[in-house]
Amino acid sequence: MSNVIFLDVDGVLNSKFWDNEHQREISEGKYVDVDSVKLFSKLVKKTDAKVILHSGWRFWFDDKMKPNRAEARFFTDVLEKEGILISGVTPDLTTEEIRKAKKFSLVKADEILQWLKDNPTDNWLVIDDLDLHNSEITSHQVKTDAEVGLTENDVEKALDLLLGNVGCK
């Protein structure tokens, strides 16, 4: 059975700190920190995991996972340079009310659990900076700090969690 990583982007592959220091890149549609992607690639390669996008960024792709925005093209180019492909996305369970209030964290757990129901796997983890309001998800989550994004420590926790060495806190 393959390993699966549910990936959020904002607060993971970029950060508030990175945003503040990279306004020019952001104005050019480059919304991801290349160094964070390189760090993430270590995790993907060591675990041979499939990457499932559970970020709002998933709406920037068509049904065949082709980017339909410049930001998504840059994102996929950076991932591909590191040997990472996005294997799929979680279903959209948002409502108009959730979209208006921008309270996506309220349904992210349900979207992940629905994907798992449709694609059973035992070895999975979630990388997100948000509290996803679900104890099952929390036990499989590496919660990043949105101020700094993905760190070496987060990758170590993810490796331990996905490979079954130690529980994640």
C-alpha positions in Angstrom: 0.0 0.0 0.0 1.4 3.4 -1.0 2.0 6.3 1.3 -0.2 9.4 0.8 0.6 13.0 1.8 -2.3 15.5 1.8 -0.6 18.8 1.1 -1.8 22.3 1.9 0.3 25.1 0.3 -0.2 28.4 2.1 1.6 28.2 5.4 3.5 25.1 4.3 5.3 25.8 1.1 5.2 29.5 1.7 4.9 31.5 4.9 4.0 34.9 6.2 7.8 35.6 6.7 8.5 34.5 3.2 5.7 36.6 1.8 7.1 39.7 3.5 10.5 39.2 2.0 9.5 38.2 -1.5 7.0 40.8 -2.7 8.6 40.9 -6.2 8.2 37.2 -6.7 4.7 37.3 -5.5 3.8 40.1 -7.9 5.2 37.8 -10.7 2.8 35.0 -9.6 5.5 33.0 -7.8 3.6 32.1 -4.5 5.8 29.2 -3.3 9.1 29.2 -1.6 11.5 27.0 -3.7 13.5 26.1 -0.6 10.4 24.8 1.1 9.6 22.7 -2.0 13.1 21.2 -1.9 12.6 20.4 1.8 9.2 18.8 1.0 10.8 16.8 -1.8 13.0 15.1 0.7 9.9 13.8 2.5 8.2 12.7 -0.7 11.3 10.8 -1.9 12.1 9.1 1.4 8.5 7.9 1.7 7.8 7.3 -2.0 4.5 9.1 -1.2 1.7 10.2 -3.5 0.8 13.8 -3.1 -2.8 14.8 -2.9 -3.5 18.5 -2.9 -6.0 19.5 -0.2 -5.3 23.2 -0.5 -7.5 25.9 -2.1 -4.9 25.8 -4.8 -6.6 22.7 -6.1 -9.1 25.0 -7.8 -6.3 26.3 -9.9 -6.2 23.0 -11.9 -8.6 21.4 -14.3 -10.0 17.9 -14.1 -6.8 16.5 -15.7 -4.5 18.3 -13.2 -3.4 20.8 -15.8 -2.7 24.3 -14.3 -5.2 27.0 -15.3 -3.5 29.9 -13.6 0.1 31.3 -13.8 0.6 30.6 -10.1 -0.4 27.0 -10.5 2.0 26.6 -13.5 4.9 28.0 -11.5 3.9 25.7 -8.6 3.9 22.6 -10.8 7.1 23.5 -12.5 8.9 23.9 -9.1 7.5 20.6 -7.9 8.4 18.8 -11.2 12.0 20.1 -10.9 12.2 18.3 -7.6 10.6 15.1 -9.0 7.2 15.7 -7.4 3.9 15.2 -9.2 0.5 15.9 -7.8 -1.5 12.7 -8.0 -4.9 14.1 -7.2 -7.0 16.5 -5.1 -9.5 16.1 -2.3 -13.2 16.6 -3.2 -14.8 20.0 -2.7 -17.3 19.9 0.2 -17.5 23.7 0.7 -20.7 25.5 0.8 -21.4 29.1 -0.3 -21.4 30.1 3.4 -18.0 28.6 4.0 -16.6 30.2 0.9 -17.9 33.6 1.8 -16.6 33.3 5.4 -13.3 31.8 4.2 -13.7 29.1 6.9 -12.3 26.3 4.7 -10.7 24.5 7.8 -14.3 23.5 8.8 -14.5 21.1 5.9 -10.9 20.1 5.1 -11.0 17.1 7.4 -14.2 15.9 5.8 -12.7 16.3 2.4 -9.7 14.3 3.4 -11.8 11.6 5.0 -14.0 11.4 1.9 -10.9 11.0 -0.3 -9.7 8.2 2.0 -13.1 6.5 1.9 -12.9 6.5 -1.9 -9.2 5.6 -2.0 -8.4 3.4 1.1 -4.9 3.6 2.4 -3.4 2.9 5.8 -0.3 5.1 5.5 -1.2 8.8 5.2 -0.5 12.1 6.7 -1.7 15.7 6.4 0.6 18.7 6.3 -1.3 21.9 7.0 -0.9 25.0 9.1 -4.6 25.0 10.2 -6.4 23.2 13.0 -8.7 20.8 11.0 -11.1 20.2 13.9 -11.0 16.4 13.7 -9.2 14.0 16.1 -8.6 11.3 13.5 -7.0 13.9 11.2 -5.0 15.5 14.1 -3.4 12.1 14.8 -2.1 12.1 11.3 -1.2 15.8 10.9 2.0 17.7 11.0 0.9 21.2 11.8 3.2 23.8 10.4 3.6 27.3 11.7 2.2 29.7 9.1 4.8 32.3 10.1 7.7 30.1 8.9 6.2 27.3 6.8 7.7 23.8 6.5 10.8 23.2 8.6 13.3 20.4 8.9 11.7 19.5 12.3 8.3 19.2 10.5 9.8 16.9 7.9 11.3 14.7 10.7 7.9 14.5 12.4 6.3 13.6 9.1 8.8 10.9 8.4 8.3 9.4 11.8 4.6 9.6 11.5 4.3 8.2 7.9 7.0 5.5 8.4 5.5 4.5 11.8 8.6 5.2 13.9 7.0 7.6 16.5 3.7 9.4 16.9 3.4 13.0 15.8 2.7 15.7 18.3 
